[in-house]
Amino acid sequence: MSIDSQIINAVDDSPIAEEHSARNKLVIGLLLVSAFVVILNETIMGVALPHLMADLKISASLAQWLTTAFMLTMAVVIPVTGYLLQRLNTRHVFILAMSLFSVGTLISALSPGFVVLVLGRIVQASGTAIMMPLLMTTIMHLVPPQSRGKTMGNISIVISVAPAIGPTISGLILSALDWRWLFLLVLPIALAALALGAWKMRNVTEPTKAPIDILSIPLSAIGFGSFVYGLSRLGEAALRPPIISPWLPLAVGAVVIAAFVARQLQLQRRDRALLDMRTLMIKAFTIPAVMMAVLMMSMFGVFILLPIYLQNVLGLTTLQTGLLLLPGGLIMGLCAPTVGSLFDRYGPVLLVVPGAILFSALMWALTFIQQDTSFWLLLVAHIILSIGLALMFTPLFTASLGSLPPNLYSHGSAMIGTTQQVAGAAGTALFVAIMTMTGSNASLAGADAAAATTDGIRAAFLCGAIISVASVIVAFFVRKPAGGHAVTY
C-alpha cells in the first residue's frame, strides 16, 4: 500500500496511524528547518551585491553571476533530483543535499576572490537544488489532497520568512563585518541541520531501480547555461565590444534546449526520462507552472535591482536596505496560512487573480521611480507587492503538483523547480542587461551616475511590468484539481 493510501485510509485513533503521523511530522519538520537554511542563503546575497562590487572591484553584470550562477546551477541539478528521489531513500537524499550545501558554504567563506566565491555558490546551489524538490515531493506523498492547501500555507511561512530576513541579516552583518561572515555564520547552522537530519531523519519513500540517461545531463547544462550566459553578456556588450556576440550563446542554448526536450520525449516512452514531459500534458499542471515561471522572471529581477537602486541612488546603507525589505517578506509569511486555508475552501481563482492584478499594478508603479523617490513609498510598494505574491504562490504550487498522479510527483516538482530557476536566472540577467545598456546610453548623453542608474533601473522595471501582464491573463485559467490529482494524460 502506498504512503498516500496509508494516510487516507488509516483509522485516526489506531496505533499505526499515530505512528505514521508522528513520523510524518518529524520528517516534514526536519525538511522545513533545512529548507529555511538554504533559502535564507539564496537571498542573503541580494543586499550584499553593491558591497561586493566595491570590495572585489567588479561590475554589476559580473556581480549578478553570484546570483545567476546559483539559480542556473539549480536549474541544471534539479532535473536530476527526479532520478535521485526515485533511486535513493529520503534520508540519503537529505544527507547528500545538506552535505553539498555545507561544503559550498565553507568554500565561499574561505574564498580569496570572485572566481572561488562563484564556485562556492555553485556547490551551495547543488545542495539547495536537491532540498527543495525533496521537500515538495515528500509533502505530496505524506499529506492528503484535502489538506494540502493548509499545509503548503504553513510551509510558505518558512519559505517566505527566510528570504525576508535574509537581506536584513545581510545588512546587519555587512554593517560590522567582512562579507565572508555571510557564510561563516550560516555554516554552523547548516552543519547542525545536517547532524540533526542524519540522526533523526526517517525514510518515507521506497527506492526503485530508475535508470539515468547520461546524455540528458550535458544537454541540460549546456542548453540552459548557454542561454542565460548569452543574456548576461547583452549588458556587457553595451559597455565594450564583445569578443563573441551574445546572440551566439543564445542561439546555441535554444538549439540544445530543444534537443534536450526531444531527448526526454523519446526516453519517456520507456520511463527513462530525466525530466518527464508528460507532466506538461496535464493542463491543470502546466498553467500554474507557466504562471510561476512568469512571476519568477519578474520577481528575481526586482529583488536584484531594488537593493542597487536603494543604495546607489537613494544612498541607503546595506542595513537600511535590509530593514526596508523585511516587512514585506514577513507579511507574506503571515498571509500564507490564511491563503492556504482559503485555497482548500474556495480554490485558486479567487486568490490568484487578485494577486496577479496587485503584482502587475505594483510592477507598473515601479516604472515611475525617480532619483528622489521617497523610501517610504518604496516600503509600501514592496509590502503590497509581497501581498500579491502571497496570494499566488501557495495556490499555484498546490494546484500544479496536486494535478499530477503520484508516479509523477518527483518529475512535477523537478519540472517546476527547473522552470522557476531558469526563469529567475533569465530574468536577473535580462534586467541587469537592460539596466546596463540604458544606463550606459544615459551616461554617454551626459547624465551623472545616479541619474544614469535610475534610468537603467526604470527601463528594467518597465520590462518586468510588461512581463507581469502575462501573469494576469494566465491567472484566469488556473483551476483546483478535482479529486486531488489528474488520472489521465
ABEGO torsion letter per residue (X at the ends): XBAAAAAAABBAABAAAAAAAAAAAAAAAAAAAAAAAAAAAAAAAAAAAAAAAAAAGBBAAAAAAAAAAAAAAAAAAAAAAAAAAAABBAAAAAAAAAAAAAAAAAAAAABABAAAAAAAAAAAAAAAAAAAAAAAAAAAAABBAAAAAAAAAAAAAAAAAAAAAAAAAAAAAAAABBAAAAAAAAAAAAAAAAAAAAAABBBABBBBBBBBBAAAAAAAAAAAAAAAAAAAAAAAAAABBBABBAAAAAAAAAAAAAAAAAAAAAAAAAGABABBAAAAABAAAAAAAAAAAAAAAAAAAAAAAAAAAAAAAAGBBAAAAAAAAAAAAAAAAAAAAAAAAAAAAAEAAAAAAAAAAAAAAAAAAAAABBAABBAAAAAAAAAAAAAAAAAAAAAAAAAAAAABBAAAAAAAAAAAAAAAAAAAAAAAAAAAAAAAAAAAAAAAAGBBAAAAAAAAAAAAAAAAAAAAAAAAAAAAABBBBBGGBBABX
